[in-house]
Amino acid sequence: MPLIEVGRKAPAFKLNDAKGDAHSLKDLAGKAVVLYFYPKDDTSGCTKQACEFRDEKARFTRAKAVVLGVSPDDEKSHGKFIDKHDLNFTLLADPKDSKGDPRVCEKYGVWQEKSMYGRKYMGVVRTTYLIDPAGKVVRRWDKVKVTDHAQEVLDAVKAL
């Protein structure tokens, strides 16, 4: 599936957090949502990105925005990642279906063919969506460079 274009309604989802509690986009109506997709818990780039969002959490809260991280890792992996790095926002598990594809990552177009050392495989392409309180995508960051990304997203939230 293609990436969601700016101006389009964000696809609905319902995913579990590290404690097994379900979260849906519908439940967040009326709030700005930062939905960031990342490849894997506790890897160098993903840890740096998560820690930047952690460090800016209070500012996102003041701007009335919710930060959600999504990866194909399971709830247990998310729990360990949260505990290890003292993460203060929600990570959602997007488990792979019977075909080996995480359904929400697919819906948002971030489940793509990647290549490393000449080997091709399917994985999450680091992407962030900013969804406005009405549920529309107002900004998308593709192939995110981690350094200072949280600040860039926060600036966009404040401009809503």
C-alpha positions in Angstrom: 0.0 0.0 0.0 1.2 3.5 -0.7 2.1 6.1 2.0 -0.9 8.2 3.2 -0.9 11.5 1.5 -1.2 14.8 3.4 -4.8 15.9 3.5 -6.2 12.4 3.6 -8.0 10.8 6.5 -5.7 8.7 8.6 -6.6 5.0 8.5 -8.3 3.6 11.5 -6.4 1.2 13.7 -6.6 -0.7 17.0 -3.4 -2.0 18.5 -2.2 -3.1 21.9 0.4 -1.4 24.0 3.1 -3.1 26.2 0.5 -4.0 28.9 -1.9 -5.5 26.4 -4.3 -2.5 26.5 -5.9 -1.6 23.2 -5.5 1.9 21.7 -7.3 3.2 18.6 -7.1 6.3 16.6 -10.9 6.8 17.2 -10.1 7.1 20.9 -7.9 10.0 20.3 -10.4 12.1 18.3 -9.9 15.8 19.2 -6.2 15.5 19.9 -3.2 15.9 17.6 -1.5 12.5 17.2 2.2 11.9 16.3 2.2 8.4 14.9 5.8 7.3 14.3 6.7 4.0 12.7 10.1 2.5 13.5 11.8 -0.8 12.5 12.8 -2.5 15.8 13.0 -2.0 19.6 16.3 -1.3 21.2 18.4 -0.8 18.1 20.6 2.2 17.9 18.6 4.5 15.6 15.2 3.4 17.1 16.5 4.0 20.7 17.8 7.5 19.8 14.5 8.4 18.2 12.5 7.1 21.1 14.7 8.9 23.7 14.3 12.2 21.8 10.5 11.8 21.9 10.8 10.8 25.6 12.8 13.9 26.4 10.2 16.2 24.6 7.1 14.4 26.1 6.2 17.3 28.4 6.3 19.8 25.5 4.1 17.5 23.3 1.7 17.2 26.2 1.5 21.0 26.6 0.9 21.3 22.8 -2.0 18.8 23.3 -0.4 16.1 21.2 -0.2 12.4 21.8 3.0 10.5 20.7 2.6 6.9 19.7 5.4 4.7 18.4 4.5 1.6 16.2 6.7 -1.3 15.2 6.1 -5.0 14.4 7.7 -6.0 17.8 5.4 -7.7 20.3 4.1 -6.3 23.6 6.8 -8.1 25.6 9.6 -6.5 23.5 8.0 -3.1 23.9 7.8 -3.5 27.6 11.5 -4.3 27.9 12.4 -1.3 25.6 10.2 1.0 27.7 11.8 -0.2 30.9 15.3 -0.1 29.7 15.1 3.5 28.4 12.5 4.9 30.8 10.2 5.7 27.9 7.2 7.8 29.0 4.9 7.5 25.9 3.0 4.6 24.3 4.5 2.0 22.0 2.0 -0.1 20.0 2.6 -3.6 18.8 1.7 -4.3 15.2 1.9 -8.1 15.0 2.5 -9.8 11.7 -0.4 -11.5 10.1 -0.4 -15.0 8.6 1.4 -13.7 5.5 4.1 -12.1 7.7 3.0 -8.5 7.3 2.1 -6.1 10.1 -1.4 -4.8 9.1 -1.2 -1.2 10.4 2.3 -0.7 9.0 0.9 -1.9 5.7 -2.1 0.4 5.9 0.1 3.4 6.4 2.5 2.4 3.6 5.6 2.0 5.7 6.0 -1.8 5.2 8.3 -1.8 2.2 11.0 -3.7 0.5 14.4 -2.8 2.0 17.9 -3.9 1.1 21.0 -4.4 3.2 24.3 -5.9 2.0 22.6 -6.9 -1.2 19.8 -8.8 0.5 16.2 -7.7 -0.1 13.6 -8.1 2.7 10.4 -6.5 3.9 10.6 -4.1 6.8 9.4 -0.8 8.3 10.7 2.4 6.6 11.1 5.0 9.4 8.1 7.3 8.8 6.2 9.8 11.0 2.7 11.1 10.5 1.1 14.1 12.2 -2.6 13.7 12.4 -4.8 16.7 13.3 -7.6 16.6 15.9 -10.1 15.9 13.1 -8.2 12.7 12.0 -6.5 14.1 8.9 -2.8 13.7 8.0 -1.4 17.2 8.0 2.3 16.3 7.7 4.4 13.3 6.8 8.1 12.7 7.3 9.6 10.0 5.0 12.8 8.1 5.6 13.3 10.0 8.8 16.7 11.0 10.0 16.6 10.5 13.7 18.7 13.4 15.0 16.5 16.4 16.0 13.4 14.7 14.5 11.3 15.1 17.7 12.0 18.8 17.7 11.0 19.2 14.1 7.7 17.3 14.8 7.1 19.4 17.9 7.5 22.5 15.8 4.9 21.2 13.4 2.5 20.3 16.2 2.8 23.8 17.6 1.9 25.2 14.1 -1.4 23.4 14.0 
